[in-house]
Amino acid sequence: MGLIEARRDQPPENSYTATLLAGGINRIGEKLREEAAEVISAAEKVDGSETRRDEVVHEAADLMYHLFVLLAFSRVGLDEVSAELRSRFGTSGLKEKASRKPRP
């Protein structure tokens, strides 16, 4: 995340990351949705072969990178996301979801 944050704070020329960040949430969101679809598509093709698994790994890395860009754009740290996940440990996912306050 440090490199992505550096690109956000001091965008160099010819940087894909800086270009994404400059495109704002709409561009980042577009790429994140695209990458999510690609990882799902790759996973649907898994047949046990290394080649198919490698495709999932490749697409998952792309998805995670674009999620990291979104987090950096939003100034949300991985430590915050990690803390949120830790706070959910030991709580049924169904109970946690039911306890959420409705969004306005």
Steps between C-alpha positions, in 0.01 A plus 500: 500500500792733564593523134139564399471772765824655373357505147188668641697765687767567236370368168782428255457521126430176315361320807194279458426535871518880487272499193243285680509724806463811284192339341329506836257259654308448176806375311629297795155347557468414133832315508417326828169372360676384183768314696242339731317364196828369357595313819153343514524400135843346558374308806207362301751341260706322766529134413782400733780583257783731602433722198145573612608558859774736383237704315303538824817608683578756228148644497478500882823701515352752256184523711695552821722765341196697384340463845821639653478796260140562610604484866789741442270737311256486793787540750406174671791294629536124489537512877146640522361225278694239696364637830146482363551137399647416842200661671275258314691188606286276718177664383269315270491674164123470500472661846743776405304581186169501689642742760601763245317829506307576181681737266327830429 
